[in-house]
């Protein structure tokens, strides 16, 4: 893992990551189109806005989402809906080319392998150090799986729902081992409330108590932060 790179603003950080993705798109050649892993939540919204503005060609891009609630995919707060509203419906990506995990977790793993693996995985980080929905104590060798969300994660995500009681208590998530097999990883964080856990993930002990700390073992992982 490279050192933490801090930006003076959220906008500059979003544009920086968008620049890298645009460059990846433009360097693509036939039969080697990028396979991306994409996150949800508030942090990537600026990145998605930037990518939409650039009117890139998504017609040959394949995406895999990190996670999804155990919820109706058409629910307003499902990650299917989040991605359609904030990115997919604003680009020319084909619906057959974006993928979300479901209870058939092995099929998700198989689809990633079938596509030749992940070129770039973009991650956020939770205040308890989770990446995707890999909560503390998730083993390093975990694959895509169903997870019971912790009270901390449910509380953090309640801002997207009318009340904490409406937040799903389970999700399906890409596992840590699956994430670590990506050729390149960008961990993106925004807000002072993420700074402490980010420091632990980057400089602290590698431990299941902080799932993001496993990223220290990845040979091509960069960490970006803005207040």
C-alpha angles and dihedrals in degrees: 000000000000123000121279112274113210124204128204092230142017089239093057091048092050092049092048093055091043089054090056093048091047089052090051090051093050093049093052119118131199112288091012100075115154124269110208134191111212133197134212132212130080099299099071095046093093090049092050091049089053093049092050092051091055093059094218123182107259096167094108099032122112120204134191120194118224095228151340135205120249088256141113105288089226093056112120091241098043116118089236087063093042092055094045093050097044104034124349099057089048095055137052095253114139115240089230088062100058119077137193129190119250137172090289089078096166091056089057091052090047092051092054091051091046089056092051099257133285123310097188131011119193115200139186124200130229124224089254092051098260121150116205100339094316098132125200113296093030106144121246092239095055120136127195106315147155113263137192107231119234123239088249093057093044089052092048092050095045089088087077093054134060090248140359089251090067095057112106113247095213136048140176113237141183106250127243093250090050091052092047091057091066113112092228132016131196118192109199124190134174131189136043090259088069097049099086096049090043091056090050091049094049102036106017135085117302101245141145086240086074106033092189089063089075087072088076086077094057114101095213109036125129127190123211127189139177131175 
